[in-house]
Amino acid sequence: MEALQNVLHERTEKLKKSYTDYGNNPYNPKTAHSLRVSSRKVRSLLNFLKHTFSEEEYRKLNHELKDLAQIYGPLRELDVLIKLCSDIALRQPELSDHYRDMFKYLHQERAREMRRTFNKTNIRTAEAAIDSADSAIHELYFEIDGDWDAYIGKRLKKRSQKLAEDYENVDMTDYEAVHDIRKRAKKLRYAARYFGGLTSKKHKKIMKQAKKIQDEFGEVTDARINQHLLDQLAEKVEDEDLEMTFQYMSRIEEQKFMEK
């Protein structure tokens, strides 16, 4: 049990550092991304162990950490979108004569979202979630039937087999199903990475396969999210040239989604 708590403690310390790093430099897209990933890792590890400790405690921690991640979600989506638009502008400089105005507008939107993350409510929510995780992990008591080596190995294998089966049979036009499989692949990858060393079962192959699925389906889900954001921006802007530029880019992402 101590080994499990050590893993969770390390991830929580990383979450705390990521939160500090973001507070120090929220202008860097990497700090917002690291903060969301750190919170997701803690949630994924708790999810993997959720049947071994108090259900009430799990729901509380999961809910708080989910709320924390959602604070920074829109900012991260804008960072991904800005990167996408930058790539398109480099590949297709002839697509629009209004790139400069577009990037000015996007960075203004990012600044607005960044300020939102620092309002009093969001600061309280984020810090409460981190404090809860930090204090609870030291007090969690895990119960299983048998030994941890067997439990972790069996659970990794079961989740891996289910993920592989759903991956093979998924309808790629069903976005919700694709998105769900991607999320499960992330959870499995993190569990295999951080708990795999505690079992004698082979876990690196599971981690590698989960990452492959996560990356493949990530392209689909990112294209869908980007297209949605571009459509929203096209409806929102008053400048007709910017509206047209966002529409052009939305079509590019739509085509990418249709090709998958």
N, C-alpha and C positions, 0 to 999 in steps of 0.2 A: 504493500500500500504506500509505503514511503516513496518508492520509485515513481509511482503515478503522481503523487503530490508534487514531487520534484519537477516533473515534466510540466504540470499545470502551473506551478510557481514560476518556472522560467518563461513560459508564454505570457503570464500575467505581467511579469517584470518587463517583457518586451512591449506589451501593450502600454504600460505606464510610460516607458521611454518614447514610444511613438506619439503618445499624446503630448508629451513635453516638446518633442521635436516639431510637431505641427504647430503648437502654440508659439514656438520660437520663430518658425518660418512657414507660415501658411501660404506663402506665394509660390513655393516649390511644389509642383504637382506630386512629386515623390512622397512628400510627407503626408499628404492627405491619403494617398494610396496605401502607404505603409500602415497608417492608423486603422483603416478599414480592414486590411488583411490581418492585422494583429488581432483585432476583435473577432474576426471570423474564425481564426484559428482556435482561439479559446472556446468559442461556441461549438465548433466542430468536435473538439476533444471532449467537452462536456456531453455533447450529444452521443458520442461513442460509448460513454460510460453511464448514460442516463438511467439504465436499469439496475445500476449497482448502488445507487444512493437515493436519498429522499426525492420523490417525484415533485413535491412542493418546492423544494430547494432548487431543483433543476428548472422548473417553470419560471421561477423568480429570476434566476441568473440569466437564463436564455432570453427572457423578455427584456431585461435591462440592457444586455449586451446588443440585442437587436435594435433597440431604440438608439443606442449609441451609434451603431453603424449607419442607421438611417439619417442621422444628422448630417453626415458627410457624403451621403450617396449622391445628391444632386451636384455637388461640387466635383466629385470624382467623374461623374458622367460628362460634365462640361469639359474637364481636362482631357478625357478620351476623345470627345468631339473636336476640340481644338487641335489635337494631334492628327486626327483624321483629316480635317480641313487643310491642315498644313501639308499633309502628304498629297492630297488631291491637287492643291495649288502648285506643288512642285512637279507633279506628273502632267498636269493639264493646265499650264499657265494661260492658255487661250480660252479656257472655259468662261472666265468672267473678267471684266475690266474693273471690278469693284472689290477685289480681294482685301485691299488695305482697309477699306471701310468695314468690311465684314469682320476682320480680325479685331479691329478696334471695338466693334459692337460685342463680339464674343468675350473679349477680356473685360469689358464693362459688366457683362452678365456674370462673369466669374467673380469679379470683385464684390458684386452684390451678394452672391451666394456665400462667399468667404465671410463677409461681415455677418451674415445670418448665423453662421456656426458659432459666433462669439456673443450671441445675445444671452442674457442671464439665464433664461430657461434652458437653452441648449448646454450651457456650461454646467449647470446643476445636474442635468440628466447624464451627461458624459462622466462627470466626476463621481456621481453616485454609483454608476455602473462599475466603474473601475474600482472604487472602494469596496463595493459589495463582492466583486470577484476576488479581490486581494484578501479580504478577511475570510470569506467563506471557504476558499480552497484549503486554508490551513485547518479548518474544522470538519471538512467532509469526511464521512466514514463510509468506505466502500465495502459492500458485501457481495460475494459471489459463491457459486457452487463449484468447488474444485480449486485449482490453482490459477494464478494470473497468467502464466505462460499459455496454458491451454485455452483460457477464456479469450484472451486477446487474439490468439491465432485463429480460433474458431470463428470469432466475430469478423475478423478481417476477411477470412475466406468466404463466409456467407454473404457479406456485403459485396465483395468482389464478383461473385458468381451472379448475384441478382443484377448488379450494374451491367455486367457483360451481356446478360440475357436481354435486358431492356434496351441496351445500345444496339444490339443486332436487330431488334424488332420495331424500333421506333419509327413513327411516321414523321419524316422531316418537315412536312407541312404543318404539323401540330406543334406550334411554337411553345406552348405551355409544357408539353411533354419533353421537348428538347431542353428547355430551361431547367426543368426539374432534374433531369439526368445530369446536366452540367453541375448543378448544385451538389448533388449526391457524389459526383466524381471528386469535387473539391473536398468534401468532408472525408471521403475515403482516403484521398491522397494525404491529407494532414494527419489522419489517424495512423496510417501506415508509416508515415515519416517519423512521427514523434513517439508513437507507442510500439512501433515495429521492433525496436531494439530490445524490448522487454520480453519478446517471445522467441522461441527457438524456430518457429515457422518462418519460411521465406516470405519476406515482406517487400523487398525491393521491386520484384516483378509486379506486385499489386500496385505499388506506388507509381511505377512507370506507366502501366496501363491506364490508371485513373487520370494521370496527367495528360495522356494522349487524348482521351475522351474529353477532358476539360478543355483542352486547347482547341480541338476540332469543333466542339459545340459552342465554344466561346466566340468563335468567328461568326456563327449564326446569330447568337443572342446579341452580340455587340452591334452587328449590322442592323438588327431589328430596333434596338434602343436608339442607335444613331439616326436611323430613318425617322423614328417617331419624334426625336428632339428637333431634327431639321424641319419637319413638317410644322411643329409647334412654333418654331422661330419664324418660319415663312408666314404663318398666320399673324404673328405678333408684331413684326416690324411694320413700320409705316412707309419706309422707303421702298419703292417698287423695284429698284435695282438690287437691293439686298434680298428682297422677297424672291426674286427670280434666281439669284445666286444660291440661296438655300434650297430652292426647288430643284435646281440642277443637281446639287449634291445629294439630295434625297433620292433622286432617281438612280444615281450611281449606287447608293446603298441598297435600294430596292432590288436592283439587278443582281447585286452580290448575294442577297438573301435568296433570290429565286434560283440562283445557280447551285445552291447547296442541296 
